[in-house]
Amino acid sequence: MNPRNFFAELKRRNVYKVAIAYGVVAWLLMQVASQIFPFFEIPNWAVRLVVLLLVIGFPVAVILAWAFELTPEGIKRAEDVDISKSLTRKSGRKLDFFIIAVLLLVIAALVFQRLHPNVSPSAKTSPAPVRETTVAEKSIAVLPFENLSHDPDNAYFADGIQEEILARLARIADLKVISRTSTQHYKSSPENLPQIAKRLGVANILEGSVQKSADKVRVNVELIRAATDAHLWADTFDRKLTDVFAIESEVARTIADTLQAKLTDPERNAIAARPTENTEAYQLYLKGRFFWNKWSPEASEKAIEYFQQAIDKDPGYALAYAGLADTYISQAWFGEVAPRVAVPRAKAAAMKALDIDDGVAEAHASLGFANCIYDWDWPAAATHFERALALSPGYATAHSWHSLYLAALARSDEALTEAKRAFDLDPASPGMNQSMGIQLLYARRFDEAIEQFRKALEMDYHDAHAGLGYAYAAKGMYREALVEFGKYSELDRGTPRSIAALGYAHALLKERGEALRALDQLMVLSNQRYVSASSFALVYAGLGEKDQAFAWLEKAYEERSVTLPYLKVNPILDPLRSDPRFEALVAKVFSAQKSATQSP
């Protein structure tokens, strides 16, 4: 056939139009499948199947358009049709109208997605946590104070002054105060204050600088209304180091007065407190907090060292004991130290802090978290969290730990609400983004969890690869889970958690050899450091070896593994739930739940 005649025949038989119409409709069907299937919890492979069938169907549709024509007598082979009786021109016009109508639908869908990027079927049935759209007038972020001292080693002191002012402000219930983790990314005097304030969800910014020389200190502060760049208040304090608490108290009180925040008598007393009279102990405490904020095994050891030195200088320094408690409980939570070693140390330090001063919110929060993840004493945990949040309503860490307590008790809606409070107080913190993702994972809102973990990844928080992997695994996307666990293992330098996650993904993919290799690695590693029994249970659960999985879960129970409080809500344990041994284990861990169910 002459090529020119061939292309003319393609046009006459509407093959081009059928191809275009098929492509547009196929794209629309793919979008519908990807959005609607998750709503009905249809497995992800079903979406891929739809895409595959539509791709296979394309050449079939084109061939049928070439081979057959519509006539007044019905559909006939093209070779058998008299051109004078062909309806291709009329059907071509109908196809034109059809293509235009579908294209209009596509354009409308694209415009809607652009205007409402966060709308999804799952979001319609269960609203995802969102940032506040209105900014409270009584809200503030304290940016890192600039270190003007000649000695760069005094950077810890400038950071400490900022954190101590934050801690005092966080005790004021009428103020929204952004946590240090979210503000530490910004320099002391940035040029784009309105953007920073919008990102952090506050109306006001406090900037400052600190200059320390021998036993003297100079602190400059400036309170600014971010939207208008109006300077609400500024002052310079030249004092002896022994008067540093008076500076912090005066700054906090003046900010509260300027922003017209209501202060109760207990709040006035709290922001005026002098936690120690020993300036050496105070500086050692600030160094401890400086390293605690770095969140690494090595930094944790340094933090413990400095907190202990502060206690040696002043045995009555309650905040130093609270710092020790925070560090020990974090070591247990992140699997750095065995719970039976770290948590009793944390509890002893927290109780000592409270013996000295029952008004230390940090100690109540640590003790509440210890009651939750180690003692499984739910009423006691509720009491301490209630007290911590009453003492310091703006303490983001307390809200975050409280949300984990609520999640353990399967109070998902309350847990998400509390995690949202922590997130609002620390919106730029990778850890708070990760915590929000974990709560969404426990609530089985997997698509939203994936989105949240991706936000944490944008902040270079490598633990989010693990969260993302578990969310993918929960959706049946095992290959994607393996990829994320692989990235996590690379960045986490082969810790037990990352090895177990990799082994779990290989097990789900029926790659038994790789899963067993992970178990061997964990066994070798257990001779060198603490490896949670729950790591072994995870891999065996993935392999479907229930007897081994339950044997290791019993060992996890004996070692008081911090993962066991989440038996009720962790989706990776779903394959074990129908086994009577699972219910028996849950009953042991939650024997005291009844009296805690109605607790705050």
N, C-alpha and C positions, 0 to 999 in steps of 0.2 A: 504494500500500500504506500502511496505517495505520502511522505511525512506531512505535507501541508494538508492533504485530505484527512490524514489520521487525526491531527489536532483539531481540524474543523469538525470531525465526527465526534471527538471527545466533547466539544462544546455543544454540539447538537443534542447529544444524548444526556446532557446535564451532569456529566461525570465530575467536572470542576465544582459545580455547585453542591453536589452530593458530598464531595470530599470536604468542602468548607463547612457545610452544615453538620457533618459528622464530627469534625474536629471541635467545633464550637460546643455542640451538645455533649461530647465526651468530656471536655474540660469542665463543663458545668456539673456533670455527674460526679466527676472526681472531687470537686469542691464540696458537693453535697455529702458524699460518702465520708470524706475526711472530717467534716463538721458534725454530722448526725450520728455516725456509727459509735463514737466514744460516749455519746449521751446514753445509748442503750447498752453500753459496756460490751459492744461487739468486738472481738479480738482484732488486733491491728493487722493480722494477716488478711482479714477480709477486705480491708481497704486496698491492700496490695493486689489481691485477687481481682477486684473491680478494675483497677488500673490495667492489669495484664489482659483481661478479657476485652477491654475497650481498645487496647493497642492491637490485639489479634483481630478484632472486628473491623479495623479500618480497611485493610486490603480486601476483606470480604465484601464490604459495602461498595467499594470502588468497582470491584469485578462485577457485582450484581447490577450496578448502575450502567456498566458497559454492555452487559450481556442481555439485559431485559428492558422492555419498554412498556409503558402504560398505553393501552388502546381502549376504544369504546367497548370492546369485547372482553377487556381485562388485561392481565399481564401476559406478554408473549415474548419469545426470544426475539432479539433485535433483527436477526437475519430474516425472520418470517414476517416482518411488519412492512406494509406498504407505506412509504414515507408520507404519502398524501393522507394516510389515516393516523399518523403518529400524533400523540398528544404532548410531545416533549416540550414544545413552546409554552403550552398552557401550564404543564407541570413545572416548567422552569420558572415561570412567573410566581407560582405558589411557593417554590423553594426560595425565591428572592424575598418574599414577604416573611417566610419562616426564618430565614437567616437574620433578617433585620430585627425581628421580634426577639430572637434568642440573644443577639448581640446587645440589644437594649437591656435585657435581663442581666447579662454579664457586666455591662457598664454600671448598672444600678448596684449590683453586688459589690463591685470593686469600690465604688464611691462610698457605700455603706461601711465596708471594712476599713477604708481610710479614715472615715469620720468616727468610727466606733471600733478601734483596734482591739479592745479588750473584751468585746462581746463574743461569747461562745455559748453553745448549748449548755455546757456544764455550769457556766456562770449564771445562766438564767435560772437554773433550778437551785443553785446554792451559791450565793454571791461570794466572790473572792475578796479577800481583804484588800482594801485600797487605801492609798494615802489620803489624808484629810485634804479637802479642797479649800477649806477656809482656814486662815491663819489666825490663831488666838493672839490678841494684843498682849496678853501677859505670857509671852513666850520668849525664850532667850537661848542663844548658843554662845558659849564662851570659847573663843578661838585660842589656839596655843599661844602662850605668852612667849615673847621674844627674850632670849637669853642675852643680856647686854654685859654680862660679866666677862672679864678678860680671860677667864679659865673656861674652855668649852666643856670641861667635866662638870660644870655647874648646870648643865642642861637639865639634869634630873630635878634640880631645885625649881627652875622655871615651870617645868611640867607639873611638879608637885603642887606649887601654888595654884596653878590653874585647876588641878583636880580637886584640891581642898575647897576652893571657892565653889566649884560645881557640887561637891558633896553637901555643902551647907545650903545651897540654893535648892537642891533636890529634896530637902526636908520640908519645903514650903508647898503645901498642897495646892495653893492657888496659882502656882507658877508651872508652866511647862518648860522643863530644862533638858536640852539635848545632851546626851552622854558624850564623854570624852572620845570614845572610839570613833564617833562620827565626825568630830571636829578636828581630830589630829591630822587629817589629810590636808588641812589648809594652813597657810602661813599666817603670821600674826596680823599683818596689815594688808590684806588683799585689796585689789582695786575693784573687784566685781562683787561687792557686798550684796546687792539685791539678788543676784543669781544664787549666791551661797545661801542666803536666808530662805529663798524659795525652795532650794533643794532640801534644806533641813527642816522646812516647815515652821519657821519662826519669824517674828516681827522685829526682834531686836538682837543686836550683836554686841558682845563685850570684847574689846581688844585690850591688850596689855603688854607690858614688858617688865622684866625683873633684873635687877643688878645686885649681886651679892658680893660683898667684900669684907673679909674677916668676920666680925660680929655685927656688921651693919647690912641693911637691905633697903633698897629703893624699889618701890612698886608703882608703876604708872598704869592707870586704867582709864578706859573711855567707853561709855555706853552710847550706842548709835542706833537710831531708828533706820533700819536697812532700806526701806522703800524710798525714803526721802533724803537719806544721808544726813539727817539732822542729828546733831550731837546733844544728847539728853543730859549727860553728866560726865565730867572728867575730874580726875584728882591725882595727886602724886603723894605717896607716903614715904617719908624718910624715917625709918625706925631702927632700933636695935633688933637683932635677930630674936631676942626673947619676946618681942612684941609682934611677931609675925601673925599669931592667932588673932590679935586685935585687928590687924589689917584685913585678914580674911573675913572676920565677922563684920567689920564696918562696910566692906565692899558689898557683902551679901545683903546686909540690912538696907543700905542705900539703894541698891538695885530694886529690892522689894518695894521700898517707899516710892521710888521714881515710877515704877510700873503699876503702882497702886494695888499691889497684892496684899490681901488680908493675911495678917500674921496672928496665929493663936499664941497664947502664953508659952506652951511647950515648944512651939517652933522658935519663938524668940530666944528661949533658953538654949535650944539646940544649936542655933547658929552663933551663939555667943560663947559656946563651950571652949575650954582650954584642955585638950586631951592629954597634954603632958607639960611639965615645967622644964623638961630636959631638952635643950636645943640639939644636942648630939643625937639623942634618941629620935627626935623628930626628923632630922636629916637622914638618918639610917632608915626610918620608916618610908620616907619619900623615895629613897633608892629601891627599897623593896617593891613599892608600888610601880616604880618605873620598869622594873624587870617583869613583874607580874603581868603588866599590860602587853608584854612582847609575845606571850602565848607560844612558848617552845619549851621542850624538856630541859634544855640547858638554862634558859632564863628562869624557869621555875626553881631550879636548885639555887640560883643566885638570889632570887627573891626570898626564899626560905632563910638563906644565910643572913641577909640584911634585916629581915624581920626579927630573927633571933637575936642579932646584935642589938637591935633597938630595945628588945625586952631585957637584955642583960644590962643595958644602961638605965632602964626604967621598968622594973617588974610590974608596975601598976599601969602600964600603957595599954589600955584595952584595944585600941585600934591596931596595934602591932600584933596582938593575938588574933584579931579578926583577919588581918592580912595573912597570917600563917594558915588559918582555917580555910580561907579562900583558895590558897595555893594547894594545900593538901587535897581538898575536895576536887579541884580541877585535875590534879594528877590521877585521881581515881577515875574520874569521868572520861578522860581521854586515854585511859588504858596505859598510862606511863608507870603506875605503881599498883600492886595488888590492892583491891579494896580492903581486905582484912588488915593491911598495913597502913594505908593512907587515910582511910575514913576514921578509924579511932583517933588518929592524931588530929584530924580536922575537928572532930567533936570535942576533944579535950581542949583544944585551943579556943574554940568558939565558946564553950562553957566557962572557960577562965575569963574570957573577955566579958561575958555577961555577969559573972560574979563581981567583976570590977565595976561595970556600968551596964545595967540592963537596957539602956537606951541606944545601944550600938546596933543599928539596922543590919549592917553587914554580917555581924555574928549570928543574928536571928535567921538571916537568909541562908547562910552556910549550914547552920544546924538543921533548918527545915529541909534543905536539899539532902543532907546526910540521912535524915529520918526517912526520906523518900527513896533514895537509890540504894541504901544499905540496910537500914533497920526495918524498912517496910512497915514503919509505924505511922500510918496515915493520919490519925488524929493529932499526933504530936507535930507532924509536918505541917498540917493545916494551921495549928496554933502559931508556930514560928513564922510562917509566911504571912499570916494575918498581922502579926506584930511588926515584922520587918516593913511591910507596906504602909502600915499606919505611921511608923516612925519616919519613913523616907518614901513618900509617894512617887518621887521621880527617879527611884533607883532602878534602872533598866534591868540589871542583872537579876534582881529579886523577882521582877515580873517574868523574866525569861525562865528562871528556875521554877517559879510557881506554875507556869504554863506546862512544864514537863510533869509536874506533880498531877495536874488536872488531866493531862493526856494519859498518864498511867492508870487513872481511875476510869478511863473511857468516857470522860466528860468532854467530848470533842469540841462542842460549840464554845464552852467556857475556855477551853485550852487555846482555841484560835483567837478568841477575844483578848485573852491575856497576852498571847504572843504578839498580837497586833499592838497592844499598849507598849510592850518592850520595843517593838520595831519603830513605833512613832517617836519614842524617846531616844532611839539610836539608829536612825534610818540609813546612815551610810556605813554601818558596821557590817562587814562580811559575815561575822558570826550570827548577828541577828537575822540577816537574810537567810542564812543556812537553817537557823532554828525555825523560822517561819516555814521553810520548805519541809522540814521534818514533821511539823504539825500537820501540814496539808497531806503529807504521805500517810501519816497515821489516821487521818480523817478519810483516807481513800479518795482524795481529790487529786488523782495522779497527774493530770494534765497541768493543773495549777502548780503542783509541786515541782514539775519539770521546769516550768517557767520561772519559779522562784529560785531554784538551784542555778539556773542559767544566769540570773541576776547576780548571785553570789560569785559565780565564775568570772563575771565581768570585773569583779573587784579583786581578782587573782587569789581567791580563797580555794585552795586545792582540795579541801575536804568536800567541796560541793560536787566534785567528780563522783565521790562515793554516793552521795545523796541522789545524784542524777542516775547513777547505775541502779540503785535499788528501786527508784521510781520506774525506770524502764523495765526492770525485771518483773515488777508488779503488774505491768501492762502486757507481759508476755513478749517483750522486745529483747530477747536474750542476747542477740548478737550486739545490739547497741549497748546493752548493759556491760558486756565484756569489754567493749572499746573504752567506756568510761572508767571501769575498774582498772584497766591497763594504765590509763593516764594517771589515775590516783596512785597506783603502786609505784610508778616512776617518780612522782613528786613526793610521795610519803616515805621514800627510801626503804621500802620493804618492811614496813611495820607489820605486826600480826594482823591488824585490822585490814590492811590492804591485801595481804596474802590470802586471808580468809575470803575476802570479797571476790578476788580473782578465781579462787577455787570454787566458790559458789556458782559463779557465772559459767565456768567450764562444766560443772555438774549439771546445770540446767540445760546446757547444749549437748548433753550426753557424751561429753569428752572426758570419759572416766579417768583415763591415764593422767591428764593434766590436773584433774581434781585431786587424785590420790597424791600427786607430786606436791600439791599445795599442803595437804595434810602432813606429809613427811617434813616439809619445810617448817611448819608450825611446831611439830614435835621437836625438831632440832633446836629451834629458837626458844622453846620452853625451857631448855636446859641452860639458857643464857640470861633470860629475863622473864618477866611476867607475861604470860599468854592466857587470855581468858578462855575458859572451857567453852564458852558460848561461840567462840570462833570455830572450834572443831564441830560443834553442833550445827552451825550454819552450813558447813560444807556437806555434812552427812544428810541434812534435810534436803539440800539440793540434789543429792544422789538418790534420794528416796529410800535411804537406809534408816528406817524409823527407829529400830532398836538401838543402833549406835547413836542416833540423834538424841534420843531420850536419855541414854546413859551419860552423855556429855552434858545435857541440860541438868541432870541431877548433880553432876560435879559443879556446874555453874551455880546451882542453888547452894551447895556447901561452901563455895568460895564467896558467896554474896555478890555475884556478878551484877554490874550496874545495868545490864541489858534486861534482866528478868522482870523489873517492874513494868515493862512494855509488852509483856506476853499477850495482853488482851487486844492490843491495837496494832502490833507490828505485822504488816501483811506478808512478810517473808516466812512467817510461821504458819500461814494458812493451811499448807498440806498436812500439818500435824494436829489441827484443831479437832478433828473427828475422833481422835484416839482418846480413850478414857484416861490414859496417862497424862495427857495434856491438861484435862480438867482437874486432875488431882494436883498437878504442879501449880496451876493457877490458884487453887484453893489454899495451898500452903503459903504462897506469896501474899495473898490478899485476905488472910484470915481476920485482919483487923479493919477491913474496909467498911463494914456496916456502919460503924460509928463515925466514919470520916465522910460518908457519902453526902451528908447535908452540911458539912463544914465549909467554911469560906475557901 
